[in-house]
Each structure stands twice: as C-alpha cells, then as structure tokens.
Amino acid sequence: MKKIKVILIGAGNRGTTYARHAFDACPEIELVAVADPNPVRRNHIKEKFGLPESACFEGWKDILALEKFADAAIIATQDQMHFEPAMKAIELGYHLLLEKPAAPTPEECYKIADAANKKGVSVIICHVLRFTPFFTTLKRIIDEGKIGKVMNINHYEGVGHIHYSHSFTRGNWHKESDSSPMLLAKSCHDIDILQWLVGEKCTRVHSFGTLSHFCAANKPEGAPEYCYMGCPAGETCPYNAEKIYACEKSHYISRAADSERPTKDDVRRVLTETNYGRCVYQCDNDVVDHQVVNLEYESGATVSFNMSAFNEGGRRIHIMGTKGEIYATMKDKTVTLYEFETGKKTDVPILDAITNQEITGGHGGGDRGIMRALTEFLCGTYNGNALTDISTSVANHLTVFAAEQARREGRVVTVEEYIEGLKD
Ligand SMILES: NC(=O)c1ccc[n+]([C@@H]2O[C@H](COP(=O)([O-])OP(=O)(O)OC[C@H]3O[C@@H](n4cnc5c(N)ncnc54)[C@H](O)[C@@H]3O)[C@@H](O)[C@H]2O)c1
C-alpha cells in the first residue's frame, strides 16, 4: 500500500491527538516529520513514530525551509500561530489539516483561502463536530427529508464551568489579544455546524454577551491572588485550584503541568507558580463567559445560539422543520425524531458513518473522524459530505467575525455589508 506522507507542525495537545488517531485508525498515513520547539513533545512523537533525529525540527520555519517532502501538513500550533506556517506550507504545495480558527483576523482567513485556491491545494479546517457520529446523524436525518425544510434551530453549547475556568479564565484562551474572541476560539465549531445543518448562507446576525462573573467584582472578600495561600472561600468555591489541580490523575493537572504523568512536584509548581493556581476572580482574562447569537439565513430560516460557562457541559440542539423536529443531546447521546405526518416519535441510534458502530472518544468521535476523512480524502476514496472547502470554512469564520462586531456595537450586522466593509 502506498503510504500518504504527513508532517506535524505543533505537537501539543491537538497535534498529539491527531497523530495518535493517525497511528491507531489510519494505516494509510505515515507521519514522517515533526516540528515543535518543546523537546519533550517533539521527542514523544519521535519515539512513538520511530522518527530519525533528522526528521525532528525545532519549529515550523525549519521544517518549511525545506522543499516539500510529504503530501500534507497538520498545523496544530496556537491560534495566533496558524497564519504564517499555513501560508508557507501552501506556497510549498502541501495540503493542510489546519486547526481552527484558520486565523484570528478576517483578512488572514481570506489570504489563506486565496492562496490555497490559487495553488490548488486543499485546506481542511479542524471543525471536528462535522465528523462526529452525533452531528452526521442529524445531518443525515435532515438530508433524508424526514423533517422537511429546516425553519428554525435552537442550539446550546454548555462549555462547562470547570472547563471554562481552566481554559478561558486561567488558560490559553483567557485573553483575546493572545488568542481570539470566545466565539471564534470555542464556538466557531457551532457557527460552522449550524450553517452545515441549515444548508444556506448566513445573512444577518446580532449578539449579546459579556464577561460578567469571572472578574474582580466577584472576588470573595479576603481572597488571595493564589488559592494555595489560604482563601476564606476556599472550601465552597468550585474553582478552588487546590480542588481542580491537586489530584495527579485529573485530566486538568496533565494539561496545566504539560505532562502525561504529573508528579507531586508538578502539582506544587502548577498551584504556586502558574496561572492555573490563581484565583479565577483575579486573572487578567477578558473573554465573555456567556453569549447569545441570533442568525438569519438566506431563506429566512433562523437560529438561536447560546454559549454559556454556567453548566456541567455539553451540547443540545432542537431542529424544527416543516415536517418534523429533532431534539438531541450530545452528552447523553440521544437523538429523538418527531414526524408530523405520523405523529411518531423515534429514538434514532447514533452510529459512526464509517464503522456503523456506536462510538466514543475525543470530541464525541470527531477527532478520529476527521483523521479518517483526511486520510480518505488524500487517498481519493472519501465519499462523505462533512469535508468542506476552505472557502466555506472562511465564510463561516466571517459569520463569527460579523457576530462579534454585532455584539460590540450592539446592532444587527448584515454579513454582506460586513464583508464589503473589510475592503475599505
Ligand atoms: N479542533 C478542536 O476541537 C480544538 C480543540 C482545542 C484546541 N484547538 C486549537 O488547536 C490549536 C492548538 O491547541 P493545543 O491545545 O494543542 O495547544 P498546545 O499549546 O498544547 O500546542 C501547541 C504546540 O505548538 C508548539 N509550537 C510553538 N511554537 C511553534 C513553532 N514555532 N513551530 C512549531 N510548533 C510550535 C508548542 O510548543 C505546542 O506544543 C489551537 O489553535 C486551538 O485553538 C482545536
């Protein structure tokens, strides 16, 4: 079997996840090189894939200084570091699996799409929800005409209060200027999936949302800067860092300590020396902790989207069509279809489109799903409908940027006018 050669740029959490799925579920893929300045992460990939030292690079500039030597590149660096390696990799002729957001500004998103279209390479944005059995099941029901034309969707993204505190108050996405606005960082997946389900272009948006809770005004009286310093509210505060990060086995301490097997010393360091040990009401965070977006599509179909930090976590969706409705919860893995003609309610099984099996795993099976889709795409055997071109992904990013403008300016924004405004 001819192998598809792939290089990995950014061997952090996401890069390692894709590499693992490539290894486990995509025998057609051969990972041939890695670039990451972090020697621990780089070596992890080196060992797992048996790479020679000459295939391990200290950064994207080094690996992309060479002539193209693989079919595709996975770019999984941080939000602010997608644009430059993406443009260089496109120039060299690599197909790309590019982490979301494509780039943090509309101008850069356009440039990536333009460059890819001119060069004739494919750029697949890691909108992993499209590859989850949950959302592909919903899409299939709609495409089969079971609920008629989609008129209205009510979609809810529960970020989860601990996840929010970890990533968006203390962690990598807590500050817009270092990463991107919450709607782009977290919910660009949802805006993308909603457009896919409605099947039309978004025309108008408006949005409300603020950072209301995770800020200094809500700091408990006498709370020190770091939780370990002995906070009077420590016992009852759900965000007490000592509760979230003290257990060496918790998923959050691995991320905070940047280690698969954190030690007691790592725990101590995280709690006393890093942002993850800080009081959540005293971080320099500025991204919203709740936001609603209303979207209107070409035919007049409407969507109401609600993102919130204040919940256990999980997505729920209610899709209403002219012939029926679907109510579905991602966390509980339920999809219920109600058909108007028969008055029948059915529980629809959520099956992996590839294996026809129930599936679990990273992002509800989406991480593995996107690697399979990439592999099949590169092998010329992909026959699903979830993969999308970069122009559609960028159009959906543009909806996000327009919604952010609507939120900041407190008005309805017409997507076309927003796009026209970018040309000034
Ligand atoms: N698709 C999804 O569902 C999803 C989920 C979470 C995060 N993300 C996105 O994935 C991206 C990566 O997130 P992460 O959590 O893996 O971050 P991370 O910090 O764990 O990984 C980023 C890696 O890039 C490396 N890096 C830094 N400079 C580099 C350089 N010059 N060349 C090559 N590598 C370099 C870092 O050392 C690090 O290992 C972000 O843009 C994030 O928004 C996507």
PDBQT file of the ligand as one rigid body, heavy atoms in Angstrom, charges set to zero:
ROOT
HETATM    1  N1  LIG A 501     -10.497  21.396  16.825  1.00  0.00    +0.000 N 
HETATM    2  C1  LIG A 501     -10.737  21.446  18.108  1.00  0.00    +0.000 C 
HETATM    3  O1  LIG A 501     -11.745  20.952  18.580  1.00  0.00    +0.000 OA
HETATM    4  C2  LIG A 501      -9.778  22.116  19.031  1.00  0.00    +0.000 A 
HETATM    5  C3  LIG A 501      -9.804  21.895  20.405  1.00  0.00    +0.000 A 
HETATM    6  C4  LIG A 501      -8.874  22.530  21.220  1.00  0.00    +0.000 A 
HETATM    7  C5  LIG A 501      -7.946  23.392  20.646  1.00  0.00    +0.000 A 
HETATM    8  N2  LIG A 501      -7.963  23.615  19.298  1.00  0.00    +0.000 N 
HETATM    9  C6  LIG A 501      -6.983  24.519  18.649  1.00  0.00    +0.000 C 
HETATM   10  O2  LIG A 501      -5.805  23.769  18.397  1.00  0.00    +0.000 OA
HETATM   11  C7  LIG A 501      -4.651  24.638  18.436  1.00  0.00    +0.000 C 
HETATM   12  C8  LIG A 501      -3.603  24.023  19.341  1.00  0.00    +0.000 C 
HETATM   13  O3  LIG A 501      -4.133  23.892  20.647  1.00  0.00    +0.000 OA
HETATM   14  P1  LIG A 501      -3.404  22.969  21.729  1.00  0.00    +0.000 P 
HETATM   15  O4  LIG A 501      -4.302  22.874  22.889  1.00  0.00    +0.000 OA
HETATM   16  O5  LIG A 501      -2.908  21.733  21.074  1.00  0.00    +0.000 OA
HETATM   17  O6  LIG A 501      -2.177  23.905  22.104  1.00  0.00    +0.000 OA
HETATM   18  P2  LIG A 501      -0.780  23.448  22.691  1.00  0.00    +0.000 P 
HETATM   19  O7  LIG A 501      -0.206  24.659  23.313  1.00  0.00    +0.000 OA
HETATM   20  O8  LIG A 501      -0.927  22.212  23.510  1.00  0.00    +0.000 OA
HETATM   21  O9  LIG A 501       0.058  23.053  21.378  1.00  0.00    +0.000 OA
HETATM   22  C9  LIG A 501       0.658  23.987  20.535  1.00  0.00    +0.000 C 
HETATM   23  C10 LIG A 501       2.036  23.461  20.192  1.00  0.00    +0.000 C 
HETATM   24  O10 LIG A 501       2.652  24.334  19.254  1.00  0.00    +0.000 OA
HETATM   25  C11 LIG A 501       4.050  24.329  19.572  1.00  0.00    +0.000 C 
HETATM   26  N3  LIG A 501       4.731  25.444  18.929  1.00  0.00    +0.000 N 
HETATM   27  C12 LIG A 501       5.003  26.679  19.436  1.00  0.00    +0.000 A 
HETATM   28  N4  LIG A 501       5.746  27.372  18.566  1.00  0.00    +0.000 NA
HETATM   29  C13 LIG A 501       5.952  26.554  17.486  1.00  0.00    +0.000 A 
HETATM   30  C14 LIG A 501       6.705  26.705  16.282  1.00  0.00    +0.000 A 
HETATM   31  N5  LIG A 501       7.369  27.828  16.005  1.00  0.00    +0.000 N 
HETATM   32  N6  LIG A 501       6.701  25.683  15.406  1.00  0.00    +0.000 NA
HETATM   33  C15 LIG A 501       6.044  24.529  15.676  1.00  0.00    +0.000 A 
HETATM   34  N7  LIG A 501       5.353  24.330  16.830  1.00  0.00    +0.000 NA
HETATM   35  C16 LIG A 501       5.313  25.334  17.716  1.00  0.00    +0.000 A 
HETATM   36  C17 LIG A 501       4.062  24.407  21.079  1.00  0.00    +0.000 C 
HETATM   37  O11 LIG A 501       5.317  24.052  21.629  1.00  0.00    +0.000 OA
HETATM   38  C18 LIG A 501       2.966  23.413  21.421  1.00  0.00    +0.000 C 
HETATM   39  O12 LIG A 501       3.482  22.113  21.589  1.00  0.00    +0.000 OA
HETATM   40  C19 LIG A 501      -5.177  25.987  18.912  1.00  0.00    +0.000 C 
HETATM   41  O13 LIG A 501      -5.299  26.859  17.817  1.00  0.00    +0.000 OA
HETATM   42  C20 LIG A 501      -6.535  25.679  19.494  1.00  0.00    +0.000 C 
HETATM   43  O14 LIG A 501      -7.457  26.761  19.415  1.00  0.00    +0.000 OA
HETATM   44  C21 LIG A 501      -8.830  22.974  18.498  1.00  0.00    +0.000 A 
ENDROOT
TORSDOF 0
